Amino acid sequence: MVQSSQNFLNTVLGKLGFRSSPNLYYVVPGVNWVLDWVGNYVTTNVERHHGLKARIVRSAQNLREQIVHYGSLWDLAANIDEPHHERNWTIGTIFHGQKDQQGFSAAISSLLRKQSSFEKIHTASRIMEQRLLDWGIPAGKVVRIPLGVDLERFRPVTIDQRNEARKALGFGEDVICIGSFHKDGVGMQEGNEPKLIKGPDIFLQVIEQLAKKYSIFVLLSAPARGYVKRGLEAMKVPYSHEYKQDFHEIPPLYHALDLYLITSREEGGPEGVLESLASGIPLVTTKVGLAPDAVENRRNGMLVDVEDVKALVDAASELIEDKALRENLVNKGQQTIVDYDWKKVADQYYHLLYEPILSKIS
């Protein structure tokens, strides 16, 4: 109804010779996970701080003469040939992908074929920015803006919060709690089939090696973690899977951790890089997504090559055993993370993506 009313108003004003200012519609999949919350933070902050009316939607089907930002490549590619696409100013976000990924090459080809019909392609990391340029997206259409983190919710853990979180999970100081909060199974259900680009097989190999030296407890969140859970059960490593339906329940999970572990082969973020830095949790991550942009090895986190199990184990072991190193990484991480506050990042969305459109049509 809101979209229909907006379209009717635009039609009437157009007939009278006036052109109303467009609103921002951010298209998300509606599965209550990362893409949805990116859209939520962008639209909330852009409207609050810049006055651009903005909302998240599941479809742009009934929109015309609006700024439409597709939060994923798949939504953009699916709509680029639709009639309603030509009536709007279109932006697409591509967080990650490889040409040999199923369906990805075809989606990129459709963008190259129709590049005149979208304003900008946004991505969050230097790795993906370079791929887009190499594949032929013009430099003037590619904009890199990082993911953000909510620094009002993700804050350094206090001693009391840590003790309370660990007590609730049933362990104390004698256990090393390792966190992994991203989806790494196929689909949105149990996830018994691994999504290998997320490195769940590497994660299990690292945990298996660490469990030979330390008393390990693994704290999981996110949907589709069945493959990892089955692997942990097989090696008899205790774990808890705390899948939170509300994203706002994620921050307290970091309170129990000794370190956060990312073993992915491919990422757009992940958000865990920023959330762990913000929460004051030592980080070990592969060189994926925005990790090489935000993390400097041994300064604010431990950064290792993709699929290097030994390096991951060595980095985690060093953090477990070296208190001074942990404290230094956490302190430097707190200095780094201020630049990734969603309020600052959303400003970049506005000034680099939306304001140029508004200026062009004003």
C-alpha positions as CSV (number, residue, x, y, z in Angstrom):
1,M,0.0,0.0,0.0
2,V,2.8,2.4,0.9
3,Q,4.6,1.7,-2.4
4,S,1.4,2.0,-4.4
5,S,0.7,5.4,-2.8
6,Q,4.2,6.6,-3.5
7,N,3.9,5.5,-7.2
8,F,0.5,7.3,-7.5
9,L,1.9,10.5,-6.0
10,N,4.9,10.4,-8.4
11,T,2.6,9.9,-11.3
12,V,0.4,12.9,-10.4
13,L,3.4,15.1,-9.7
14,G,5.0,14.0,-13.0
15,K,1.9,15.0,-14.9
16,L,2.0,18.4,-13.3
17,G,5.6,18.9,-14.3
18,F,7.1,18.2,-10.9
19,R,9.5,15.4,-9.9
20,S,9.4,14.3,-6.3
21,S,12.6,13.3,-4.6
22,P,13.1,9.5,-4.5
23,N,13.2,7.4,-1.4
24,L,15.6,4.6,-0.7
25,Y,14.4,1.0,-0.8
26,Y,16.9,-1.6,0.3
27,V,16.0,-5.0,-1.0
28,V,16.9,-7.9,1.4
29,P,16.1,-11.7,1.3
30,G,14.1,-11.6,4.6
31,V,15.8,-14.6,6.2
32,N,16.8,-12.7,9.4
33,W,20.5,-13.0,8.9
34,V,23.5,-10.8,7.9
35,L,22.1,-9.3,4.6
36,D,18.9,-8.3,6.4
37,W,20.7,-6.6,9.2
38,V,23.0,-4.7,6.8
39,G,20.0,-3.3,5.2
40,N,18.5,-2.4,8.6
41,Y,21.6,-0.5,9.7
42,V,22.0,1.3,6.4
43,T,18.4,2.5,6.1
44,T,18.1,3.4,9.8
45,N,21.2,5.5,9.8
46,V,20.7,7.1,6.4
47,E,17.2,8.3,7.3
48,R,18.2,9.4,10.8
49,H,21.3,11.3,10.0
50,H,20.7,12.5,6.4
51,G,16.9,12.7,6.1
52,L,16.6,10.4,3.1
53,K,13.4,8.4,3.6
54,A,14.5,4.7,3.6
55,R,13.1,1.3,4.3
56,I,13.9,-2.3,3.7
57,V,11.7,-4.4,1.4
58,R,11.6,-7.9,-0.1
59,S,10.9,-6.8,-3.7
60,A,11.1,-3.7,-5.9
61,Q,8.4,-5.0,-8.2
62,N,6.0,-2.1,-7.7
63,L,8.5,0.7,-7.4
64,R,9.2,3.5,-9.9
65,E,11.5,6.6,-9.8
66,Q,13.0,5.4,-6.5
67,I,16.6,4.5,-5.4
68,V,16.6,0.7,-5.2
69,H,19.6,-0.9,-3.5
70,Y,19.7,-4.7,-4.0
71,G,21.6,-6.2,-1.0
72,S,22.9,-9.2,-3.0
73,L,24.1,-10.1,-6.5
74,W,21.4,-12.7,-6.8
75,D,18.5,-10.2,-6.3
76,L,20.1,-7.7,-8.7
77,A,20.7,-10.3,-11.4
78,A,17.2,-11.6,-11.1
79,N,15.7,-8.2,-11.6
80,I,18.0,-6.5,-14.1
81,D,15.9,-7.5,-17.1
82,E,12.5,-6.8,-15.5
83,P,10.5,-3.7,-16.7
84,H,10.4,-2.2,-13.2
85,H,14.2,-2.1,-13.1
86,E,14.4,0.6,-15.8
87,R,12.1,2.9,-13.9
88,N,14.4,3.2,-10.9
89,W,18.0,4.3,-10.0
90,T,19.6,0.9,-9.2
91,I,22.5,0.0,-7.0
92,G,23.7,-3.5,-6.3
93,T,25.9,-5.0,-3.5
94,I,28.2,-7.9,-4.2
95,F,30.0,-9.1,-1.0
96,H,31.9,-12.1,-2.4
97,G,32.0,-14.6,-5.2
98,Q,34.3,-16.5,-7.6
99,K,33.8,-17.0,-11.3
100,D,33.8,-20.8,-10.8
101,Q,31.0,-20.6,-8.2
102,Q,27.8,-22.1,-9.5
103,G,25.7,-19.4,-11.1
104,F,28.0,-16.6,-10.3
105,S,29.6,-16.2,-13.7
106,A,26.2,-16.0,-15.4
107,A,25.1,-13.3,-12.9
108,I,28.3,-11.2,-13.5
109,S,27.8,-11.6,-17.2
110,S,24.3,-10.2,-17.0
111,L,25.7,-7.2,-15.1
112,L,28.3,-6.6,-17.8
113,R,25.6,-6.8,-20.5
114,K,23.4,-4.3,-18.7
115,Q,25.9,-2.1,-17.0
116,S,24.3,1.0,-18.3
117,S,21.2,0.3,-16.4
118,F,22.6,0.5,-12.9
119,E,24.3,3.3,-11.1
120,K,26.9,1.6,-8.9
121,I,28.1,-1.8,-7.7
122,H,29.1,-1.7,-4.1
123,T,31.4,-4.2,-2.3
124,A,33.0,-4.3,1.1
125,S,36.6,-5.5,0.6
126,R,39.6,-4.7,-1.5
127,I,39.7,-8.4,-2.6
128,M,36.2,-8.2,-4.2
129,E,36.8,-4.7,-5.5
130,Q,39.7,-5.9,-7.5
131,R,37.8,-8.9,-8.8
132,L,35.0,-6.7,-10.1
133,L,37.4,-4.5,-11.9
134,D,39.2,-7.5,-13.4
135,W,35.9,-8.9,-14.6
136,G,35.1,-5.7,-16.5
137,I,32.9,-3.6,-14.3
138,P,34.0,0.0,-15.0
139,A,36.0,1.6,-12.2
140,G,33.6,4.5,-12.1
141,K,30.8,2.1,-11.1
142,V,32.6,0.2,-8.4
143,V,32.4,1.6,-4.8
144,R,34.1,0.0,-1.8
145,I,32.5,0.6,1.6
146,P,33.2,-1.8,4.4
147,L,30.7,-3.6,6.6
148,G,30.0,-1.9,9.8
149,V,29.4,-2.9,13.4
150,D,27.0,-1.6,16.1
151,L,29.4,-0.2,18.7
152,E,26.5,0.4,21.1
153,R,25.8,-3.3,21.2
154,F,29.2,-4.9,20.7
155,R,31.3,-3.6,23.5
156,P,34.4,-4.9,25.4
157,V,33.4,-7.6,27.8
158,T,33.7,-7.0,31.5
159,I,35.0,-9.6,34.0
160,D,31.4,-9.9,35.5
161,Q,29.9,-10.5,32.0
162,R,32.6,-13.1,31.2
163,N,32.1,-15.0,34.4
164,E,28.3,-14.9,34.0
165,A,28.4,-16.1,30.4
166,R,30.8,-19.0,31.2
167,K,28.8,-20.0,34.2
168,A,25.6,-20.1,32.1
169,L,27.4,-22.5,29.6
170,G,28.6,-24.7,32.4
171,F,32.4,-24.1,32.5
172,G,35.0,-21.9,34.2
173,E,38.5,-20.6,33.7
174,D,40.1,-24.0,33.0
175,V,38.4,-24.2,29.6
176,I,39.4,-22.4,26.4
177,C,36.2,-21.3,24.7
178,I,36.4,-20.8,20.9
179,G,33.7,-19.0,19.0
180,S,32.3,-19.4,15.5
181,F,29.1,-17.5,14.8
182,H,28.7,-17.7,11.0
183,K,26.6,-19.9,8.8
184,D,28.7,-22.7,7.1
185,G,26.1,-25.3,6.0
186,V,24.0,-25.4,2.8
187,G,20.5,-24.0,3.2
188,M,18.8,-22.5,6.2
189,Q,17.9,-25.7,8.1
190,E,20.2,-28.2,9.8
191,G,23.1,-27.7,7.4
192,N,24.5,-31.2,7.4
193,E,26.0,-30.5,3.9
194,P,29.0,-28.3,4.4
195,K,29.3,-25.0,2.5
196,L,33.0,-25.4,1.8
197,I,33.8,-21.8,1.0
198,K,33.1,-21.1,4.6
199,G,35.8,-23.6,5.7
200,P,33.8,-25.8,8.2
201,D,36.2,-28.7,7.3
202,I,39.2,-26.5,8.1
203,F,37.5,-25.4,11.3
204,L,37.1,-29.0,12.5
205,Q,40.7,-29.8,11.6
206,V,42.0,-26.9,13.7
207,I,39.8,-27.7,16.7
208,E,40.9,-31.3,16.5
209,Q,44.5,-30.3,16.8
210,L,43.9,-27.7,19.6
211,A,41.8,-30.3,21.6
212,K,44.9,-32.5,21.8
213,K,46.7,-29.7,23.8
214,Y,44.0,-27.8,25.6
215,S,40.6,-28.3,27.2
216,I,38.4,-26.8,24.4
217,F,34.8,-25.8,24.4
218,V,33.3,-24.5,21.1
219,L,30.5,-22.0,21.1
220,L,28.5,-21.9,17.9
221,S,25.7,-19.6,16.6
222,A,24.0,-19.0,13.2
223,P,21.8,-21.4,11.3
224,A,22.9,-24.5,9.4
225,R,25.7,-25.7,11.6
226,G,24.9,-29.4,11.4
227,Y,28.2,-30.4,9.7
228,V,30.3,-28.8,12.4
229,K,28.2,-30.1,15.2
230,R,28.5,-33.7,13.9
231,G,32.2,-33.3,13.5
232,L,32.6,-32.0,17.1
233,E,30.5,-34.9,18.4
234,A,32.7,-37.4,16.6
235,M,35.9,-36.0,18.1
236,K,34.1,-35.6,21.5
237,V,34.7,-31.9,21.8
238,P,32.0,-30.3,23.9
239,Y,30.0,-27.5,22.3
240,S,26.9,-25.4,22.5
241,H,24.9,-24.2,19.6
242,E,23.1,-21.0,20.6
243,Y,21.2,-20.0,17.4
244,K,19.5,-16.7,18.1
245,Q,16.5,-15.7,16.0
246,D,17.1,-12.0,16.9
247,F,20.5,-10.6,15.8
248,H,20.4,-8.4,18.9
249,E,21.0,-11.5,21.1
250,I,24.4,-12.2,19.4
251,P,26.6,-9.7,21.4
252,P,26.4,-11.5,24.7
253,L,27.7,-14.7,23.1
254,Y,31.1,-13.0,22.7
255,H,31.3,-12.6,26.4
256,A,32.2,-16.3,27.0
257,L,35.0,-16.5,24.5
258,D,38.7,-16.7,24.8
259,L,39.2,-16.3,21.1
260,Y,37.2,-16.1,17.8
261,L,38.2,-18.4,14.9
262,I,37.5,-17.8,11.2
263,T,38.7,-20.5,8.8
264,S,36.9,-19.5,5.6
265,R,38.1,-19.8,2.1
266,E,35.8,-17.0,0.9
267,E,34.0,-14.2,2.6
268,G,32.3,-10.9,2.1
269,G,33.0,-9.9,5.7
270,P,32.5,-11.7,7.8
271,E,30.9,-9.7,10.5
272,G,32.7,-11.8,13.1
273,V,35.9,-9.9,12.2
274,L,34.4,-6.6,13.3
275,E,32.3,-8.0,16.1
276,S,35.2,-9.8,17.8
277,L,37.4,-6.7,17.6
278,A,34.6,-4.6,19.1
279,S,33.9,-7.1,21.9
280,G,37.5,-7.3,22.9
281,I,38.0,-10.9,21.9
282,P,41.3,-12.0,20.3
283,L,40.8,-13.0,16.7
284,V,42.4,-15.6,14.4
285,T,41.3,-15.4,10.8
286,T,42.2,-16.4,7.3
287,K,42.9,-13.7,4.7
288,V,39.4,-13.5,3.4
289,G,36.9,-10.7,2.7
290,L,37.6,-7.6,4.7
291,A,39.9,-9.3,7.2
292,P,43.1,-8.2,5.3
293,D,41.6,-4.6,5.3
294,A,40.8,-4.5,9.0
295,V,43.4,-6.8,10.5
296,E,47.1,-6.3,10.7
297,N,48.8,-9.5,11.6
298,R,50.0,-9.6,15.2
299,R,48.9,-6.0,15.8
300,N,45.2,-6.3,16.2
301,G,44.6,-9.9,15.2
302,M,46.2,-13.0,13.8
303,L,46.0,-13.2,10.0
304,V,46.9,-16.4,8.2
305,D,46.7,-17.9,4.7
306,V,43.6,-19.8,3.5
307,E,43.6,-23.5,4.2
308,D,46.8,-23.3,6.3
309,V,45.7,-25.5,9.2
310,K,49.1,-25.5,10.9
311,A,49.3,-21.7,10.8
312,L,45.8,-21.5,12.3
313,V,46.6,-23.9,15.1
314,D,49.9,-22.1,15.8
315,A,48.2,-18.7,15.9
316,A,45.5,-19.9,18.2
317,S,48.0,-21.7,20.5
318,E,50.1,-18.6,20.8
319,L,47.1,-16.5,21.8
320,I,46.0,-19.1,24.3
321,E,49.5,-19.2,25.9
322,D,50.6,-15.5,25.6
323,K,48.6,-13.2,27.8
324,A,50.6,-10.1,26.8
325,L,50.0,-10.8,23.1
326,R,46.2,-11.2,23.8
327,E,46.0,-7.9,25.7
328,N,48.0,-6.1,23.0
329,L,45.8,-7.3,20.2
330,V,42.6,-6.5,22.1
331,N,43.8,-2.9,22.8
332,K,44.8,-2.3,19.2
333,G,41.6,-3.8,18.1
334,Q,39.7,-1.3,20.1
335,Q,41.5,1.5,18.3
336,T,40.8,0.0,14.9
337,I,37.1,-0.7,15.3
338,V,36.0,2.9,15.8
339,D,36.3,3.5,12.0
340,Y,33.8,0.7,11.4
341,D,30.9,2.0,13.6
342,W,27.7,1.7,11.5
343,K,27.1,5.4,11.9
344,K,30.3,6.2,10.1
345,V,29.9,3.5,7.5
346,A,26.3,4.5,6.7
347,D,27.6,8.0,6.1
348,Q,29.8,6.5,3.4
349,Y,26.8,4.7,1.9
350,Y,24.9,8.1,1.7
351,H,27.8,10.2,0.4
352,L,29.2,7.7,-2.1
353,L,26.1,5.9,-3.3
354,Y,22.9,7.8,-2.7
355,E,23.8,11.5,-2.6
356,P,25.3,11.4,-6.2
357,I,21.9,10.2,-7.5
358,L,20.0,12.9,-5.5
359,S,22.3,15.5,-6.8
360,K,22.0,14.3,-10.4
361,I,18.2,14.5,-10.4
362,S,17.6,17.6,-8.3
